[in-house]
Amino acid sequence: MPAYREPRRRSPPLPAPRGPLSDAVIDALRTGADHPAPAVGDADPFGDDLQLALYILYELHYQGFEGVDDEHEWSPGLLALRRSLEEPFLAALRAGAGTDGDVESALSGLLVEPIGDDGHSVSHFLQDHGELWHLREYAALRSLYHLKEADPHAWVIPRLYGRAKAAMVAVEFDEFGAGREADIHARLYADLMTDLSLETAYGHYLDAAPADVLATVNLMSLFGLHRSLRGALVGHFAAVEVTSSPGSRRLAAALKRVGAGPAAQRFYDEHVEADAVHEQVVRRDVIGGLLADEPDLESDIAFGIEATGLLEDRLAARLLAAWRSNSTALRGQPG
């Protein structure tokens, strides 16, 4: 295997705009101007333009962009624009999630595994029908999160205390390699991408990612950067951990079936074992501890779980519709 190249050693270039909102953000970052926020108007809260604009603004808190001054992270005009974009996104999430505010009810829905390919599960499709090109597309699109895996959830740590904080740190410690650089999950994902002959540079596939992919990543940043949404971030984290182990088992099987290399299989094999344990810790100690300390956050935790499901279902529908018609799910690529 080639020598490991740290995906985040360089900031990615700014992407191409997808409408007036993302164009205004990109122009401000390129020129250094702190423009007044353009009106969001009737922009689709789940659409390409708004989601890309949000993604770019959130990335200023992570890796930034090539040639963009780090000071823009706290630009008043850009923060105002970000707020104006977050409001319709959050409203659409609340409207679509339809939660009754009960955490146990929200969690129980995650524990119901479909029997075989029910027509809505990406991991079942990839396990049973996926070809190498499907898995390469899936890995490329998911790289926007997995190359910074667990980073958005780390925002919640200073906002927790007691049992919930101790348990959250324990799970994050595993996500970050348990003290071993080679086992950091983001690095394992870069190794997976190398086995699939994909470019591992951080943010490389941003222009190819449709809005439904961006929304799943933006959700974590939205919840993570707002203390008022700490309960929702815990709910999101729980949803990821509860569903990860069975999904990862199917993805590992899919990669083995198409002959992907051992590093590709290792990423998901690691998650089968680790996330089965993490699920119990998150449910019992992170959620349990948080509810014991702040019971008024129950509806927020449930909302985080349901909002995660809403966006994952939207993404699954897009991917499966493309693949079942033998078309690419990547933007700007021939079908």
N, C-alpha and C positions, 0 to 999 in steps of 0.2 A: 504493500500500500504506500502511496506517496507520503512524504513528510507532512505532518499536520500543519495547516495554515489557519491561524486564528481568524474566524470570519469577521470579528469586530475590530480588527487592527486598523481598519480605515472606515471612515464614514462614507455612506453611499452617496451617489449623486442625486440631485433633486429629480423627481419623476416628471413626466409630461402631464400637463393639466388635463382635467376632464370636464371643465366647465368654468363659469365665472368665479365661483367661490375658491376652488383650488388654484385657479389662475391668479387670483388676488393674493393668496398666501404665498405662492411661489415667487411672484413678482416682488413682494415685500422682502422676502428672504434674499433674493438675488440683488436687489438694489439697496437694501439696508434701510428702506423707508418704513416708518411706522404709520401706515395708512389707517384712516378710519375704517372700521369694519363695514364691509358691504352688506346690504340687506340680504338676509337669508331668503325672505319671501316664501314662495311655495315650493322651494327645493325639496325633493324627495328625501326624507330623513334616512332612508336605507339606500339611496342612490349613489352612483359613482362619484359625483361632484362633491357632495357633502361629506361622504365617508373618506374620500382622499384628502380633502382639506383638513378634516379632523386627524387623520392618520399622520399627516405631515406635522401638524402642530403638536401632537403627542410625542412624536419622535424627537422633538427638541429636548424632551426630558430623558431620553435614553441615549442614543448614539449621535444625534444631530445629522447634519448633511455636509457633504464636501463643499468647502468654500463659504459656508454659512457661519457667521460669528456666533459663538456659544452664548453671548449675551442676549440673543434673541429669545432665549428660553423664557425670559421674564419681560419681554416687550409688552407694555401696557395695551397697545393697540391689538397685538396678536392674541393676548389673553382675553380681551373683550370679544374678539371675533370667535375665539374658541368657545367662550361661554354661549354666544349666540347660536353656535352650531350644536352644542351639547343639549340645549334646551329642547329642540324638536326631536332629537335622537332619543333623549330620555323619555319624553312624552310618548313617542311611538313605542318604545319598549314597554312602558307601563300599560299602554292600551293593548298591546299584543300579548303580554305575558298572562294576563287574566288570572293572577294568583288570588287565592282566598286568604293568604297570609299565614297559613299553617305549615310549619317546617316539615313535620313528619309526613304530611300529605304530599308535599312537594318532593321529598326524598323517596317516598314509596313509589312514585311514578318512575323514578330512575332505575329502580330495582327490577322492573318487569322487562325481561329480555325477550325480544321477538323470537319466535320459533322459525329458524331458517331466514331466508331472504324475504322480508315482508314487503319489499318494493321501496322502502324508505331508508334503509340503512346502507351507508357508504361502506362500512367495514364488511358487512355481509356480501355486498356486491363484489368488493375487491377480493375477498376470500374465495368466492365461488366462481366469479366470472372475470376478474381483473386480469388484464394483460400488462406487460411491462410498461407500456406507455401510460396506462392509467395510473399506475403506482408512481411513475416519475412525475406526472402532473400533480398528483396529490401531495407528494413530498415537496415539490417546488412551492405550491401554494401554502402549505402548512409551515414552510420555513420562515414566513414573516413573524410567526410566534416562536416556533421551536428553537430558532437561533438566539432567542433571549428567554428561553423557557424559565419560568418561575420568577423572573424579574418583576413583572407587574404586581404579583401577589406579595412581594416583599414590602410594598408600600404600606400594607396593613399592619406590619409588625409593630411600629411605634404607636399604633392606635389601639392596640390590645394590651391586656395586662393579665397577670395571674396564670391560671391553668390554660386559658385560650392562647396566651402569648407563648408559653413554654411549648405547647403542642405544635403551634404553627411554626416556630423556629425549628423544632425537631424534624418536621416534614420538609421544610425548605432546606435544611442541612443536607438531607438526602438528595434533593433536586440539584443542589450545587456540588454534588460529588462526594459528600461526607469527608471533605478535607483533601480529596484526591483530584487534581486537575484533570486527569485523563477520564474521570468518571462524571464530570459535570454534564448534565443531560443535554445542554446546548452543544457541547462538544460531541457527544454521542450522535446527535442529530447531524452534525456536519460530517461525521464519518459515514452515516447512512447515505447522505447526499453524494459523497465521493464514490461509494459503492454503486450508486445509480447513475454515475457520470453526469451529475448536476453541478452547477456552479455554487460554491459554498459562500461566496461573499455576502455579507450581511445586507439584506434589502435588495438583492439582485433581482428578485422576481416581483418587485412591487408593481411595475408597469403591466405585468401579465395577470395580476390578481384582480378579479372582479370585486365589486362592492360587497358582496356577501362574505368574502374572505376578510376584507378590511374591517367589516363590522364586528366580526368575532374577536379581532385583536383590539379594536377600539373599545369594546365593552370592558375589557380588563383595565385599560388605562383610565377610562371614565370612572369606574368604580375605585380604582387605586389612588387616583389623584384628588379625590374628594373625601375628606374625613367623614362627612355626613353619609357617605355611601359605604362605610366600612362593613356594615352588615351584609350588603349586597355582594361585596367582594368575597367575603367568607362563603356566601351562598354559591357564588360562581366557582370558587375553589373546590367546594364540596361536590358540585355537579361534575367537575372535571375528574376528580379522584374516584368518585363512585362509578363512573362509566368507563374509566380508562382501562381497567384490567381486562374485561371481556373483549372490548374493542381492540386492544393491543394484541391479544391472543389471535384474533382473526387476521390482523394486519401482518403479524409475524408469519402466520401460515401462508398468507398471500405472497409475501416476499420469498419465502422458501419455495413455493410452487413455481414461481417464474424464474428461479435461479439467481436471485439477488445475492450479493456477497454476505459474509458473516457479520460485518459491521452493520449492514442494513437490518438484518434480523435481530442483532443484539439490542438495538435501541428499543424495539417493541418487546422483546423478551424481558428486558430490564423493567419495563413498566408493568408487565403482567404480574411479576412478583412484588415489586415495590409498592405499586398502587393498591394492591389488595390489602396490604398492611396500612397504607396511608388512609384508605377509606375509613377504616375503623377508628384511627386516631382523629381524623377530621370530624367524624360524626360524634364520637364520644367526648373528646376533649376540646377541640377547637369550637365546634358549635355548642356543645354542652356547656363548656366553660363560659362562652360569650353569653349564652342565654341565662346562665346562673348570675352573671354580673350585670347584664343589661337586657332584661327580658323584653323591653320595649322594642328591641331590634328584630324580633322574630319575623315580622312582616317584611322587613328589608332582606333578611336572609332568604326567605321564601321567594321574594322577588328576584334575587340574584340567581337562584336555581332556575326559575321559570324563564327569565330573560335569556339565560344561556341556552336552554332548550329551544327557545323561539329562534334564535340566530343559527344554531346548529341545524335545525330543521330547514331553514331557508337555504343554507349552504348545501345541504344534502340534496335538496330538490334541484338546485342548479347543476350540481355536478352530475347527478344521475340522469337528468334530462339530456345533458350534452353527451355523456358516454353511451347512453342507450341508443342515441341516434348516430353513434360512431363519429361524433364531433369532439373537438378539443374543448376543454373547459377554461382554457387560458385566453385572456384578452389579446387581441391583435395578432392572433395566429390563424392560419387557414383552417377551415373546418374539414 
